[in-house]
Amino acid sequence: MSAFDASIVGLYVVDVHGRAITSLPDEGTGQFIDDIVFTVAGTAGGVAVDCALLGMNVHAAGALGNDEKADFIFHNLAACGVDTGGLERLAHLSTSASMIASGGSGERRHWHFRGAAGGYRPDAAAVERALQSRIVHVGGIGLLGEFDGEPALDFMRRAKGNGCITTLDLIFARPEVREAVDPLMPWTDYFIPSIDEAQVLTGLDDPDQIIDYYLEKGAANVILTLGEKGSYLAGRDLDERIHVPAIAGLQPVDTTGCGDGYSAGIIVGLHHGWSLEFSACFATAVSSLVLSGLGSKAGIVSLEATRDIAERHHEDYRSGRYAKDMAGIG
């Protein structure tokens, strides 16, 4: 029996959100804003928090500095019930962090400090502990520095060798990140990039061509998140490609963390043995809740409340309510 439901490995950062910032003040001046919020974030951190809030037994693994930002991450993860035994403190580095200026429409500007996350290089004991999970998610390829490349490849190979279900996401896509991502595909059960990231990495625009690219590289399933257009899924778990639309009528507050919420939703679905189609509807529900506030965990109350939203969305999707919104994809 696995020690954890999921190990969430990779990028852990502190996000500092300001809302609503529609312009920057002149140098030497200031302005009042509506709110400032600190959150645990990153393509591992946000996923770990959301999975824990949705009832999973989560192990966190990554690199932090030895500073007050790391203290904040440890405290908040522990408060959510996350096992922090895989988070190492690097004394010579400062914890990775981002400043995010959220505008009135939900979109944002951001500034990122790379910090300690790029120094993540787990030892044998840390790897063994992370692999004591049924599901292993690696989030943050592209900003993990020492872990990107051969260490990540070896980790994913070992995860599959241990019988783990593997999920993968990246961040800050640049053309050169393709060299770190593509070799991981044969060891990836669920690859969950955004369409924007995948377009940068592959040089392709069409969602079907992008999915073909990653399936041919060896991914078992590819899930493209499409922002306000929902998500597009294909692979071993499906008889045909499906487009799950976004939930209609939402008033966005902040899009930060929506992709992490979606990844968490897929992981929760895998944990419960739901179909990939329903898991995508659940992931869409998680993402819609995150969209309603600042930070990765905004709006998430419980597994039951989120599943209620997902079931209604699944019924609407199945009934054809979103047929017009789905035109042109797939």
TAZIGI-V240416 format. One record per run of one state. SS is the DSSP state (a for helix, b for strand, c for the rest). FROM is the first residue (numbers start at 1). TO is the last residue. If there is no record, write none. Layout:
SS:FROM:TO  SS:FROM:TO
//
This chain:
c:1:3  b:4:10  c:11:12  b:13:19  c:20:34  b:35:41  c:42:44  a:45:53  c:54:57  b:58:65  c:66:67  a:68:79  c:80:82  b:83:90  c:91:96  b:97:102  c:103:107  b:108:113  c:114:114  a:115:119  c:120:123  a:124:130  c:131:132  b:133:141  c:142:149  a:150:161  c:162:164  b:165:170  c:171:174  a:175:187  c:188:189  b:190:191  c:192:193  b:194:194  a:195:202  c:203:206  a:207:217  c:218:220  b:221:225  c:226:226  a:227:229  c:230:230  b:231:235  c:236:241  b:242:244  c:245:257  a:258:272  c:273:275  a:276:290  c:291:302  a:303:319  c:320:330
//
